[in-house]
Amino acid sequence: MKVYVVDNGGQWTHREWRVLKYLKVETKIVPNNTPFDDLKDLDGLVLSGGAPRVATDANLMGNNGVYLERAEYPIMGICAGMQFLSEFFGGQLGPSEVPEFGHVGLKVLDHDDLFKGLPDEFNVWASHNDEVKKVPEGFKVTATSPTCPVEGVTCLTRPIFGVQFHPEVENTENGPQIFQNFLDIIEKHDY
């Protein structure tokens, strides 16, 4: 299985790569301006978090829109990656009423995909000033927290998923299992 990580300038992009390596996946980190044709033979893609405030600097997210438009394989967006994919498909972003930096109590609303087999509630690590204010049509909210209504999303028609928090860091409980669930989705995906 081959799953690459798109580098959007996030501080923990290398950790996403490391978790995938730990799970025995062929992976590498690629710049977000990588041409789609260089990524078309993948089994899955992770859109990393990013340094830019996506709500105002979406142009710094490189070719993420092209990947979302053209990829037929599963995609998981993390933090800025989730914000970008939500806005790309017609959702709305804005500043968080309560920016999240540190431990957050996550409440899982849907156990079908990324959260399969996980508890209804567990602690995750978040680091963001902006958030999804309106989920795009054709997506559903899969997780929430007391300070952020949209902590996770799933597309209803394509294998596209997003999490606002950082499953790649050690402070997030069940983080490796979230990645493993994504890999399980890839294995079951019908190309």
C-alpha positions as CSV (number, residue, x, y, z in Angstrom):
1,M,0.0,0.0,0.0
2,K,1.3,3.5,-0.9
3,V,0.0,6.6,1.0
4,Y,1.8,9.9,0.6
5,V,1.6,12.9,3.0
6,V,1.2,16.3,1.4
7,D,3.2,18.9,3.2
8,N,1.2,22.1,3.8
9,G,3.8,23.5,6.2
10,G,2.4,22.0,9.4
11,Q,4.7,21.5,12.4
12,W,3.8,17.8,12.7
13,T,3.8,16.7,9.1
14,H,6.8,14.4,9.7
15,R,4.8,12.7,12.5
16,E,2.0,11.8,10.0
17,W,4.7,10.2,7.8
18,R,6.2,8.4,10.9
19,V,2.8,6.9,11.9
20,L,2.3,5.6,8.4
21,K,5.8,4.1,8.4
22,Y,5.1,2.5,11.8
23,L,1.9,0.9,10.2
24,K,4.1,-0.5,7.5
25,V,2.9,1.7,4.6
26,E,5.0,2.8,1.7
27,T,5.0,6.6,2.3
28,K,6.9,9.8,1.8
29,I,6.3,13.5,2.3
30,V,5.7,15.5,-0.9
31,P,5.4,19.3,-1.3
32,N,1.9,20.7,-1.9
33,N,2.8,21.9,-5.3
34,T,3.6,18.4,-6.5
35,P,1.8,17.8,-9.9
36,F,-1.2,15.4,-9.6
37,D,0.3,13.1,-12.2
38,D,3.1,12.3,-9.8
39,L,0.4,11.1,-7.3
40,K,-2.0,9.3,-9.5
41,D,-0.6,5.8,-8.7
42,L,-1.2,6.1,-4.9
43,D,-3.7,4.2,-2.8
44,G,-4.4,7.1,-0.5
45,L,-3.3,10.6,0.4
46,V,-3.1,12.6,3.7
47,L,-3.4,16.4,3.5
48,S,-1.3,17.6,6.4
49,G,-1.9,20.5,8.7
50,G,-0.4,23.8,7.8
51,A,1.2,26.9,8.9
52,P,-1.1,29.1,6.8
53,R,-4.4,30.3,8.2
54,V,-6.4,28.5,5.5
55,A,-9.5,30.7,6.0
56,T,-7.5,33.7,4.6
57,D,-4.5,32.1,2.8
58,A,-6.0,29.2,0.9
59,N,-3.7,30.0,-2.1
60,L,-0.8,28.8,0.1
61,M,-2.3,25.3,0.1
62,G,-0.8,24.6,-3.4
63,N,-2.4,21.8,-5.4
64,N,-4.6,20.4,-2.7
65,G,-7.7,21.4,-4.7
66,V,-6.5,19.5,-7.7
67,Y,-5.9,16.4,-5.6
68,L,-9.4,16.6,-4.2
69,E,-10.9,17.2,-7.6
70,R,-9.0,14.4,-9.4
71,A,-8.1,11.7,-7.0
72,E,-10.2,8.6,-7.0
73,Y,-8.5,7.1,-3.9
74,P,-9.3,7.9,-0.3
75,I,-8.1,11.2,1.2
76,M,-7.8,12.3,4.8
77,G,-7.3,16.0,5.7
78,I,-5.8,16.9,9.1
79,C,-6.4,20.3,10.7
80,A,-5.7,22.8,7.8
81,G,-6.2,19.9,5.4
82,M,-9.7,19.4,6.8
83,Q,-10.4,23.1,6.7
84,F,-9.3,23.4,3.1
85,L,-11.3,20.4,1.9
86,S,-14.4,21.7,3.7
87,E,-14.1,25.1,2.0
88,F,-13.1,23.6,-1.3
89,F,-16.4,21.6,-1.4
90,G,-18.5,24.6,-0.4
91,G,-18.3,24.9,3.3
92,Q,-17.4,28.0,5.3
93,L,-14.5,28.7,7.6
94,G,-13.9,31.4,10.2
95,P,-12.0,32.2,13.4
96,S,-12.7,29.9,16.3
97,E,-14.7,31.4,19.1
98,V,-12.4,29.4,21.4
99,P,-9.1,28.6,19.6
100,E,-7.9,25.1,20.7
101,F,-4.3,24.6,21.7
102,G,-3.8,21.4,23.8
103,H,-6.0,18.7,25.1
104,V,-9.6,18.6,23.8
105,G,-12.3,16.2,24.9
106,L,-13.6,14.6,21.6
107,K,-17.1,13.2,21.3
108,V,-17.5,10.8,18.4
109,L,-20.8,11.1,16.6
110,D,-20.2,8.4,13.9
111,H,-18.2,5.2,14.3
112,D,-18.5,4.1,10.7
113,D,-15.2,5.2,9.3
114,L,-12.2,6.9,10.9
115,F,-13.6,6.3,14.4
116,K,-14.5,2.6,13.9
117,G,-14.0,0.6,17.1
118,L,-13.1,3.7,19.2
119,P,-14.7,5.0,22.4
120,D,-17.5,7.5,22.3
121,E,-15.3,10.0,24.0
122,F,-11.5,10.4,24.3
123,N,-8.8,13.1,24.5
124,V,-7.1,14.5,21.4
125,W,-4.5,17.2,20.8
126,A,-5.6,20.3,18.8
127,S,-3.8,23.4,17.5
128,H,-5.9,25.8,15.5
129,N,-7.2,29.4,15.4
130,D,-9.8,28.8,12.6
131,E,-12.5,26.2,12.2
132,V,-15.2,24.9,9.9
133,K,-18.3,27.1,10.5
134,K,-20.5,25.4,7.9
135,V,-20.0,21.9,6.7
136,P,-20.3,21.5,2.9
137,E,-23.3,19.9,1.3
138,G,-22.8,16.2,1.0
139,F,-20.7,15.9,4.2
140,K,-21.6,14.9,7.7
141,V,-20.1,15.8,11.0
142,T,-18.4,12.8,12.6
143,A,-17.0,14.3,15.8
144,T,-17.3,17.4,18.0
145,S,-15.9,18.9,21.1
146,P,-17.2,21.4,23.7
147,T,-15.2,24.2,22.0
148,C,-15.4,23.2,18.3
149,P,-18.6,21.9,16.8
150,V,-16.9,20.3,13.8
151,E,-13.9,18.1,14.8
152,G,-14.4,15.5,12.1
153,V,-16.2,15.2,8.7
154,T,-16.9,12.5,6.2
155,C,-18.1,12.9,2.6
156,L,-21.2,10.9,1.8
157,T,-20.4,10.2,-1.8
158,R,-16.6,9.8,-1.9
159,P,-13.9,8.4,0.4
160,I,-12.9,11.8,1.8
161,F,-12.4,12.4,5.5
162,G,-11.2,15.2,7.8
163,V,-10.2,15.7,11.4
164,Q,-9.6,19.1,13.0
165,F,-7.3,17.7,15.7
166,H,-3.9,15.9,15.3
167,P,-4.1,12.1,15.4
168,E,-0.4,11.9,14.6
169,V,0.8,13.3,17.9
170,E,1.4,11.1,21.0
171,N,-1.0,13.3,23.1
172,T,-4.0,12.1,21.0
173,E,-5.5,8.9,22.4
174,N,-6.2,6.3,19.7
175,G,-4.3,8.3,17.1
176,P,-2.6,5.3,15.5
177,Q,-6.0,3.5,15.3
178,I,-7.5,6.5,13.4
179,F,-4.7,6.1,10.8
180,Q,-5.2,2.3,10.8
181,N,-8.9,2.9,10.2
182,F,-8.0,5.1,7.2
183,L,-5.8,2.3,5.9
184,D,-8.6,-0.2,6.3
185,I,-10.9,2.1,4.3
186,I,-8.2,2.2,1.6
187,E,-8.0,-1.6,1.5
188,K,-11.8,-1.9,1.1
189,H,-12.0,0.9,-1.4
190,D,-13.2,-0.2,-4.8
191,Y,-11.2,1.6,-7.5
